[in-house]
Amino acid sequence: MNVRLPRLSGRRLISTTAVAATTVLGLTALSACSATSAADGKNSDGKLDVVASFYPMQFLAERIGGEHVSVTNLTEPGQEPHDLEVSAQQRGRIEQAGVALYLKGLQPSVDEAISQSGIKTKVDAASLTSLEKHGSEVGGHAEEHAEEHEGHDHGGEEGSDPHIWLDPVKYAEVAQGVGKALEKADPDHAADYRKNTAALVADLGKLDQKFKDGLKNTDSKVFITTHAAFGYLAERYGLTEEAISGLDPESEPSAARVKDLQKMAKADGVTTVFYETLVSDKTAKTLAGDAHLKTDVLDPLEGITKKSKGEDYVQVMESNLAALQKALGAK
């Protein structure tokens, strides 16, 4: 007895194989496309994907990159940058980016995440200008009264001061380095990056001149802050910053340091104790109350919030200038 087996259509077999092959090729192409996108550091819109560690780096990336970049700030508005812990999601974003802008030494968690990433272009702002060691006292007053204060607790040891962005001249040096990095990462738009960098450097030059003119003639050259963020600014414009705490905004001052500041304020005609927008004002107000001084805001520009006196770096720095002029008795 012959048993006839059903025949499979050759056409059907060919059709099924073709569909399977097409599907595999499509998935392969999609995978390759995604890999290429990640490799060249550009997003789906073709913009260079830039990760900035905190606001001063974001400002540079946006002003220099313009329409050619998409910028992500790792530090949320209102968050204290020193306290940032990089999340797994943020680490993934860093891996996908084409450029990472950060300031080594300011945010340890960011330093670690970027160093461990495979991102091609890592731009450390600290390497684009010179850093100095600053303690609680910075400027001419600190040198003049070094012997007088010898043996006293100055509220923290000296260390490399990362607050370079508060000096417009140093910030301009960083801007030039960032501009060159973007040119190299995205050569197709190099001309625009050069143009935008030049415009930003010119704006920072104008800001520098405003500070020079505005702080040239003042009744006092000494100002008190909650932590030592304004050392570069003080040195640039012939002032002296006396910080309640050292470079760490969370450190508590000693009783000896507070006593020294009270005596110094009276001797040097200090009128105002400055506090910040992102750090508690309790210590500043306590010192001001005990010494019968005023309080005001001097913004270290670590982030822009609704409380900021300005919408960007330049505007807030101009507000800082006005606050210093008022406190120092500018003529």
Helices and strands as residue ranges (DSSP letters): H 10-40, E 48-52, H 55-65, G 66-68, E 69-73, G 81-83, H 88-96, E 99-102, H 108-116, E 121-124, G 125-128, E 133-134, E 137-139, H 140-144, E 159-160, G 164-166, H 168-185, G 187-189, H 190-214, E 222-225, H 231-236, E 240-243, H 255-268, E 272-275, H 282-291, E 294-297, H 313-328
